[in-house]
């Protein structure tokens, strides 16, 4: 069963990367219109997810769902404020930051720490 999940995960990952290179319009939207603010959103929500899961010890599924709703509500609230701009691109960046942490955590759980050492760093075998 696990091998099917691994193959399905790799297939989805491969298709998503190939779609970036095949569809020029999608590539232009992602790479040419990315602003430093959008990158900050992704990094910020990645760190927020990591903090809530690692230090406060909340379950990952609850954190993920709550942060998705929180990201949507903050962008919706900014849309109605006069001095802020609520953008869908920022919401997507928030979701990407949360999803990247969940992906890394899932990889660590599935592979049982084989990819990472005990402290989360890549093992280097010296001869």
DOKOLRO-160194 format. One record per residue (C-alpha): residue in one letter; residue number from 1; z, y, x. Coordinates in nm, 3 decimals, padded with zeros to 5 digits. Layout:
<rs>
<r><code>a</code><pos>NUM</pos><up>Z</up><north>Y</north><east>X</east></r>
...
</rs>
This chain:
<rs>
<r><code>x</code><pos>1</pos><up>00.000</up><north>00.000</north><east>00.000</east></r>
<r><code>x</code><pos>2</pos><up>00.085</up><north>00.240</north><east>00.280</east></r>
<r><code>x</code><pos>3</pos><up>-00.248</up><north>00.181</north><east>00.451</east></r>
<r><code>x</code><pos>4</pos><up>-00.430</up><north>00.286</north><east>00.133</east></r>
<r><code>x</code><pos>5</pos><up>-00.226</up><north>00.605</north><east>00.115</east></r>
<r><code>x</code><pos>6</pos><up>-00.302</up><north>00.680</north><east>00.480</east></r>
<r><code>x</code><pos>7</pos><up>-00.673</up><north>00.624</north><east>00.431</east></r>
<r><code>x</code><pos>8</pos><up>-00.674</up><north>00.838</north><east>00.116</east></r>
<r><code>x</code><pos>9</pos><up>-00.484</up><north>01.115</north><east>00.294</east></r>
<r><code>x</code><pos>10</pos><up>-00.724</up><north>01.110</north><east>00.590</east></r>
<r><code>x</code><pos>11</pos><up>-01.022</up><north>01.109</north><east>00.354</east></r>
<r><code>x</code><pos>12</pos><up>-00.895</up><north>01.413</north><east>00.165</east></r>
<r><code>x</code><pos>13</pos><up>-00.818</up><north>01.593</north><east>00.493</east></r>
<r><code>x</code><pos>14</pos><up>-01.163</up><north>01.512</north><east>00.632</east></r>
<r><code>x</code><pos>15</pos><up>-01.338</up><north>01.629</north><east>00.313</east></r>
<r><code>x</code><pos>16</pos><up>-01.146</up><north>01.957</north><east>00.311</east></r>
<r><code>x</code><pos>17</pos><up>-01.238</up><north>02.029</north><east>00.673</east></r>
<r><code>x</code><pos>18</pos><up>-01.602</up><north>01.934</north><east>00.616</east></r>
<r><code>x</code><pos>19</pos><up>-01.620</up><north>02.161</north><east>00.312</east></r>
<r><code>x</code><pos>20</pos><up>-01.523</up><north>02.454</north><east>00.534</east></r>
<r><code>x</code><pos>21</pos><up>-01.818</up><north>02.387</north><east>00.762</east></r>
<r><code>x</code><pos>22</pos><up>-02.071</up><north>02.295</north><east>00.494</east></r>
<r><code>x</code><pos>23</pos><up>-02.019</up><north>02.576</north><east>00.246</east></r>
<r><code>x</code><pos>24</pos><up>-02.090</up><north>02.911</north><east>00.411</east></r>
<r><code>x</code><pos>25</pos><up>-01.946</up><north>03.113</north><east>00.123</east></r>
<r><code>x</code><pos>26</pos><up>-01.612</up><north>02.934</north><east>00.139</east></r>
<r><code>x</code><pos>27</pos><up>-01.598</up><north>02.978</north><east>00.515</east></r>
<r><code>x</code><pos>28</pos><up>-01.673</up><north>03.350</north><east>00.482</east></r>
<r><code>x</code><pos>29</pos><up>-01.397</up><north>03.396</north><east>00.225</east></r>
<r><code>x</code><pos>30</pos><up>-01.137</up><north>03.217</north><east>00.434</east></r>
<r><code>x</code><pos>31</pos><up>-01.216</up><north>03.335</north><east>00.786</east></r>
<r><code>x</code><pos>32</pos><up>-01.373</up><north>03.679</north><east>00.747</east></r>
<r><code>x</code><pos>33</pos><up>-01.150</up><north>03.818</north><east>00.474</east></r>
<r><code>x</code><pos>34</pos><up>-00.820</up><north>03.701</north><east>00.620</east></r>
<r><code>x</code><pos>35</pos><up>-00.585</up><north>03.986</north><east>00.698</east></r>
<r><code>x</code><pos>36</pos><up>-00.270</up><north>03.991</north><east>00.908</east></r>
<r><code>x</code><pos>37</pos><up>-00.070</up><north>04.032</north><east>00.586</east></r>
<r><code>x</code><pos>38</pos><up>-00.206</up><north>03.704</north><east>00.456</east></r>
<r><code>x</code><pos>39</pos><up>-00.111</up><north>03.523</north><east>00.776</east></r>
<r><code>x</code><pos>40</pos><up>00.236</up><north>03.675</north><east>00.747</east></r>
<r><code>x</code><pos>41</pos><up>00.270</up><north>03.535</north><east>00.395</east></r>
<r><code>x</code><pos>42</pos><up>00.184</up><north>03.183</north><east>00.515</east></r>
<r><code>x</code><pos>43</pos><up>00.425</up><north>03.200</north><east>00.810</east></r>
<r><code>x</code><pos>44</pos><up>00.699</up><north>03.354</north><east>00.597</east></r>
<r><code>x</code><pos>45</pos><up>00.687</up><north>03.089</north><east>00.327</east></r>
<r><code>x</code><pos>46</pos><up>00.661</up><north>02.813</north><east>00.588</east></r>
<r><code>x</code><pos>47</pos><up>00.983</up><north>02.943</north><east>00.749</east></r>
<r><code>x</code><pos>48</pos><up>01.152</up><north>02.989</north><east>00.409</east></r>
<r><code>x</code><pos>49</pos><up>01.072</up><north>02.630</north><east>00.312</east></r>
<r><code>x</code><pos>50</pos><up>01.196</up><north>02.505</north><east>00.648</east></r>
<r><code>x</code><pos>51</pos><up>01.520</up><north>02.704</north><east>00.618</east></r>
<r><code>x</code><pos>52</pos><up>01.594</up><north>02.589</north><east>00.263</east></r>
<r><code>x</code><pos>53</pos><up>01.525</up><north>02.226</north><east>00.346</east></r>
<r><code>x</code><pos>54</pos><up>01.687</up><north>02.206</north><east>00.690</east></r>
<r><code>x</code><pos>55</pos><up>01.991</up><north>02.428</north><east>00.666</east></r>
<r><code>x</code><pos>56</pos><up>02.079</up><north>02.441</north><east>00.298</east></r>
<r><code>x</code><pos>57</pos><up>01.974</up><north>02.076</north><east>00.248</east></r>
<r><code>x</code><pos>58</pos><up>01.796</up><north>02.114</north><east>-00.084</east></r>
<r><code>x</code><pos>59</pos><up>01.554</up><north>01.839</north><east>-00.194</east></r>
<r><code>x</code><pos>60</pos><up>01.198</up><north>01.904</north><east>-00.082</east></r>
<r><code>x</code><pos>61</pos><up>01.036</up><north>01.853</north><east>-00.423</east></r>
<r><code>x</code><pos>62</pos><up>01.271</up><north>02.106</north><east>-00.584</east></r>
<r><code>x</code><pos>63</pos><up>01.211</up><north>02.357</north><east>-00.305</east></r>
<r><code>x</code><pos>64</pos><up>00.836</up><north>02.315</north><east>-00.333</east></r>
<r><code>x</code><pos>65</pos><up>00.820</up><north>02.367</north><east>-00.708</east></r>
<r><code>x</code><pos>66</pos><up>01.063</up><north>02.660</north><east>-00.706</east></r>
<r><code>x</code><pos>67</pos><up>00.883</up><north>02.835</north><east>-00.420</east></r>
<r><code>x</code><pos>68</pos><up>00.546</up><north>02.794</north><east>-00.593</east></r>
<r><code>x</code><pos>69</pos><up>00.689</up><north>02.966</north><east>-00.900</east></r>
<r><code>x</code><pos>70</pos><up>00.863</up><north>03.228</north><east>-00.684</east></r>
<r><code>x</code><pos>71</pos><up>00.537</up><north>03.305</north><east>-00.499</east></r>
<r><code>x</code><pos>72</pos><up>00.348</up><north>03.341</north><east>-00.828</east></r>
<r><code>x</code><pos>73</pos><up>00.614</up><north>03.566</north><east>-00.980</east></r>
<r><code>x</code><pos>74</pos><up>00.635</up><north>03.794</north><east>-00.675</east></r>
<r><code>x</code><pos>75</pos><up>00.260</up><north>03.845</north><east>-00.672</east></r>
<r><code>x</code><pos>76</pos><up>00.255</up><north>03.899</north><east>-01.048</east></r>
<r><code>x</code><pos>77</pos><up>00.536</up><north>04.153</north><east>-01.016</east></r>
<r><code>x</code><pos>78</pos><up>00.354</up><north>04.334</north><east>-00.737</east></r>
<r><code>x</code><pos>79</pos><up>00.043</up><north>04.353</north><east>-00.953</east></r>
<r><code>x</code><pos>80</pos><up>00.228</up><north>04.563</north><east>-01.210</east></r>
<r><code>x</code><pos>81</pos><up>00.399</up><north>04.793</north><east>-00.960</east></r>
<r><code>x</code><pos>82</pos><up>00.220</up><north>05.114</north><east>-00.881</east></r>
<r><code>x</code><pos>83</pos><up>00.283</up><north>05.114</north><east>-00.507</east></r>
<r><code>x</code><pos>84</pos><up>00.214</up><north>04.744</north><east>-00.433</east></r>
<r><code>x</code><pos>85</pos><up>-00.090</up><north>04.524</north><east>-00.476</east></r>
<r><code>x</code><pos>86</pos><up>-00.053</up><north>04.173</north><east>-00.610</east></r>
<r><code>x</code><pos>87</pos><up>-00.335</up><north>03.965</north><east>-00.469</east></r>
<r><code>x</code><pos>88</pos><up>-00.434</up><north>03.608</north><east>-00.543</east></r>
<r><code>x</code><pos>89</pos><up>-00.513</up><north>03.566</north><east>-00.174</east></r>
<r><code>x</code><pos>90</pos><up>-00.147</up><north>03.626</north><east>-00.088</east></r>
<r><code>x</code><pos>91</pos><up>-00.039</up><north>03.365</north><east>-00.342</east></r>
<r><code>x</code><pos>92</pos><up>-00.277</up><north>03.114</north><east>-00.185</east></r>
<r><code>x</code><pos>93</pos><up>-00.135</up><north>03.198</north><east>00.158</east></r>
<r><code>x</code><pos>94</pos><up>00.217</up><north>03.138</north><east>00.024</east></r>
<r><code>x</code><pos>95</pos><up>00.113</up><north>02.800</north><east>-00.114</east></r>
<r><code>x</code><pos>96</pos><up>-00.056</up><north>02.710</north><east>00.216</east></r>
<r><code>x</code><pos>97</pos><up>00.262</up><north>02.793</north><east>00.408</east></r>
<r><code>x</code><pos>98</pos><up>00.474</up><north>02.578</north><east>00.176</east></r>
<r><code>x</code><pos>99</pos><up>00.218</up><north>02.299</north><east>00.178</east></r>
<r><code>x</code><pos>100</pos><up>00.192</up><north>02.298</north><east>00.557</east></r>
<r><code>x</code><pos>101</pos><up>00.567</up><north>02.243</north><east>00.590</east></r>
<r><code>x</code><pos>102</pos><up>00.556</up><north>01.966</north><east>00.329</east></r>
<r><code>x</code><pos>103</pos><up>00.263</up><north>01.805</north><east>00.513</east></r>
<r><code>x</code><pos>104</pos><up>00.446</up><north>01.812</north><east>00.846</east></r>
<r><code>x</code><pos>105</pos><up>00.762</up><north>01.673</north><east>00.687</east></r>
<r><code>x</code><pos>106</pos><up>00.564</up><north>01.399</north><east>00.515</east></r>
<r><code>x</code><pos>107</pos><up>00.390</up><north>01.304</north><east>00.841</east></r>
<r><code>x</code><pos>108</pos><up>00.727</up><north>01.286</north><east>01.013</east></r>
<r><code>x</code><pos>109</pos><up>00.866</up><north>01.061</north><east>00.739</east></r>
<r><code>x</code><pos>110</pos><up>00.559</up><north>00.833</north><east>00.718</east></r>
<r><code>x</code><pos>111</pos><up>00.522</up><north>00.778</north><east>01.089</east></r>
<r><code>x</code><pos>112</pos><up>00.898</up><north>00.750</north><east>01.136</east></r>
<r><code>x</code><pos>113</pos><up>00.925</up><north>00.994</north><east>01.423</east></r>
<r><code>x</code><pos>114</pos><up>00.659</up><north>00.816</north><east>01.629</east></r>
<r><code>x</code><pos>115</pos><up>00.461</up><north>01.135</north><east>01.667</east></r>
<r><code>x</code><pos>116</pos><up>00.764</up><north>01.350</north><east>01.733</east></r>
<r><code>x</code><pos>117</pos><up>01.069</up><north>01.297</north><east>01.944</east></r>
<r><code>x</code><pos>118</pos><up>01.419</up><north>01.307</north><east>01.804</east></r>
<r><code>x</code><pos>119</pos><up>01.436</up><north>01.685</north><east>01.829</east></r>
<r><code>x</code><pos>120</pos><up>01.093</up><north>01.745</north><east>01.677</east></r>
<r><code>x</code><pos>121</pos><up>00.896</up><north>01.790</north><east>01.999</east></r>
<r><code>x</code><pos>122</pos><up>00.601</up><north>01.583</north><east>02.108</east></r>
<r><code>x</code><pos>123</pos><up>00.700</up><north>01.305</north><east>02.345</east></r>
<r><code>x</code><pos>124</pos><up>00.545</up><north>01.320</north><east>02.689</east></r>
<r><code>x</code><pos>125</pos><up>00.539</up><north>00.997</north><east>02.881</east></r>
<r><code>x</code><pos>126</pos><up>00.558</up><north>01.052</north><east>03.252</east></r>
<r><code>x</code><pos>127</pos><up>00.428</up><north>00.798</north><east>03.496</east></r>
</rs>
